[in-house]
Amino acid sequence: MLDFEEELRKFHPSIEVEDAEEAIFSQDLTDIADALIQVLEKSKKSGE
């Protein structure tokens, strides 16, 4: 039977995962909420 506590102690994330995480979080990506805000701001400016 597996000892999950022992397996968790032995676990170390791979270097590739850590590198990918750093690359993803270091980018300033626009999400859908940001895009909607930009569209609304542009429409308000053009409607003035």
Backbone as CSV, one residue per row, in Angstrom:
resi,resn,N_x,N_y,N_z,CA_x,CA_y,CA_z,C_x,C_y,C_z
1,MET,0.843,-1.176,0.000,0.000,0.000,0.000,0.895,1.249,0.000
2,LEU,0.437,2.300,-0.659,1.216,3.527,-0.743,1.093,4.346,0.530
3,ASP,2.218,4.893,0.947,2.229,5.832,2.065,2.275,7.242,1.455
4,PHE,1.114,7.879,1.381,1.015,9.164,0.704,1.881,10.236,1.363
5,GLU,1.986,10.223,2.663,2.826,11.207,3.347,4.284,11.048,2.922
6,GLU,4.748,9.822,2.821,6.122,9.558,2.387,6.324,10.010,0.943
7,GLU,5.365,9.727,0.090,5.464,10.123,-1.317,5.474,11.653,-1.455
8,LEU,4.685,12.339,-0.652,4.675,13.801,-0.694,6.007,14.385,-0.236
9,ARG,6.641,13.767,0.732,7.955,14.243,1.190,9.002,14.092,0.107
10,LYS,8.865,13.065,-0.733,9.838,12.813,-1.793,9.582,13.672,-3.037
11,PHE,8.424,14.285,-3.122,8.045,15.031,-4.319,8.817,16.342,-4.442
12,HIS,9.337,16.592,-5.635,9.974,17.863,-5.981,9.510,18.210,-7.391
13,PRO,8.961,19.416,-7.594,8.504,19.780,-8.940,9.672,19.824,-9.913
14,SER,9.385,19.493,-11.145,10.440,19.501,-12.149,10.853,20.932,-12.462
15,ILE,12.039,21.101,-12.948,12.569,22.420,-13.283,11.750,23.053,-14.395
16,GLU,11.288,22.258,-15.350,10.526,22.796,-16.459,9.234,23.453,-15.977
17,VAL,8.590,22.854,-14.990,7.355,23.425,-14.462,7.646,24.758,-13.796
18,GLU,8.697,24.830,-13.020,9.050,26.083,-12.354,9.402,27.165,-13.371
19,ASP,10.121,26.797,-14.425,10.466,27.766,-15.472,9.223,28.246,-16.196
20,ALA,8.317,27.347,-16.485,7.082,27.725,-17.172,6.255,28.647,-16.287
21,GLU,6.178,28.330,-15.008,5.418,29.164,-14.078,5.984,30.576,-14.040
22,GLU,7.283,30.695,-13.983,7.926,32.014,-13.942,7.653,32.785,-15.227
23,ALA,7.727,32.102,-16.362,7.487,32.764,-17.640,6.037,33.237,-17.757
24,ILE,5.121,32.434,-17.271,3.701,32.787,-17.358,3.385,33.978,-16.460
25,PHE,3.849,33.934,-15.221,3.514,34.991,-14.280,4.289,36.275,-14.522
26,SER,5.393,36.221,-15.245,6.167,37.429,-15.497,5.573,38.265,-16.635
27,GLN,4.674,37.675,-17.425,4.052,38.411,-18.523,2.799,39.124,-18.028
28,ASP,2.594,40.306,-18.551,1.393,41.058,-18.207,0.357,40.792,-19.296
29,LEU,-0.444,39.766,-19.084,-1.416,39.364,-20.086,-2.757,40.039,-19.830
30,THR,-3.417,40.402,-20.911,-4.741,41.000,-20.811,-5.769,39.885,-20.728
31,ASP,-6.614,39.945,-19.719,-7.676,38.954,-19.636,-8.962,39.552,-20.197
32,ILE,-10.028,38.773,-20.209,-11.273,39.214,-20.831,-11.854,40.435,-20.123
33,ALA,-11.688,40.533,-18.815,-12.195,41.704,-18.090,-11.456,42.963,-18.531
34,ASP,-10.133,42.879,-18.678,-9.358,44.028,-19.154,-9.791,44.436,-20.560
35,ALA,-10.029,43.447,-21.409,-10.445,43.728,-22.780,-11.805,44.425,-22.796
36,LEU,-12.729,43.966,-21.975,-14.056,44.595,-21.918,-13.967,46.027,-21.405
37,ILE,-13.139,46.267,-20.419,-12.957,47.626,-19.898,-12.407,48.547,-20.981
38,GLN,-11.447,48.065,-21.743,-10.880,48.871,-22.824,-11.926,49.197,-23.879
39,VAL,-12.749,48.211,-24.223,-13.794,48.434,-25.224,-14.799,49.458,-24.715
40,LEU,-15.202,49.349,-23.448,-16.152,50.298,-22.876,-15.579,51.713,-22.827
41,GLU,-14.304,51.823,-22.463,-13.668,53.146,-22.408,-13.600,53.769,-23.804
42,LYS,-13.274,52.965,-24.799,-13.210,53.484,-26.173,-14.581,53.913,-26.659
43,SER,-15.606,53.136,-26.318,-16.947,53.485,-26.768,-17.446,54.747,-26.078
44,LYS,-17.061,54.958,-24.813,-17.441,56.186,-24.113,-16.768,57.395,-24.739
45,LYS,-15.490,57.256,-25.103,-14.754,58.369,-25.702,-15.311,58.715,-27.079
46,SER,-15.682,57.705,-27.844,-16.190,57.971,-29.196,-17.624,58.499,-29.157
47,GLY,-18.335,58.267,-28.054,-19.706,58.734,-27.916,-19.820,60.137,-27.376
48,GLU,-18.732,60.735,-26.972,-18.767,62.089,-26.374,-18.938,63.161,-27.412
